[in-house]
Amino acid sequence: MKMCFRTPAILALLTTFSLLAALPARALSIRFDTIGFDTRSEKPKTSDDEKLANFARILKENPAIHRVRVEGHTDSVESKSDAVDLSVRRAQAVCDRLVAQGIDADRLFVVGYGSSRPVATNATKEGRQNNRRVEFTVVE
């Protein structure tokens, strides 16, 4: 079954967040590029609560989105193993927030990539902040 992601809600989502890539065969990757995390913290900054609420609303309005991969990322401050653990905890914290807003936990699954997929340099404070993020991929 081929899914169409051109519903008004999805288009609103894509204008709110950065589209990373339209992946083939029922996958759509969406990046929250402004979900903030302090160094070594898995708790999303409260200033981003509205963005999480908007994403939860999109999921509620689009029951055809069955599975979303919640992907955690870190900067390179931590050791490799600590970074993977922290990235999983970040993704889980965001997942928990979505569940608290009424999203069925069975629609979400968590992956942690540590610092292996940076979107910016880790040589600057701003770059490290950009690398502390969560991304979502609609997979089904």
Residue, then its C-alpha position, 0 to 999 in steps of 0.5 A: m500500500k502506497m501512502c500519501f503524505r500530502t494531507p493538509a496536516i502533513l503539509a502544515l507539519l512540513t512547514t513547521f519543521s525541516l523536511l530532511a528527505a522524502l524517502p522511497a516506499r512509505a517513509l518520510s523523515i522529518r527533523f525537529d531542528t530546534i528541540g533543545f537539549d542541554t549538554r548531557s541532558e535527556k530532557p527536552k527544553t520546555s521552550d519546545d513543548e509547543k512543537l512536541a504538542n504540534f507533532a502529537r496533534i499531527l499524529k492524532e489527525n493522521p491515523a494512517i501514520h502507523r509507525v514513527r521512529v524517534e531518533g536521538h542524537t548527541d554532540s561529541v562531548e560524551s564518550k561513544s558508548d555514553a553518547v549512544d546511551l544518552s541519545v536513546r534516553r533523549a529519544q525515549a524522553v520525547c517518546d514519553r512526552l508524545v505518549a503523555q499527549g495521547i499518542d499510542a506507544d505502539r506507534l513509536f519506537v526509539v533509536g539512539y545514534g549517539s554522535s555518529r550522525p552530526v548535522a553540524t560541526n562539533a567544534t563550536k558551541e552552536g554546532r554542538q547544540n544543533n547536534r543535540r536533537v531528535e528526528f522523526t521518521v515515518v516508516e509506516 
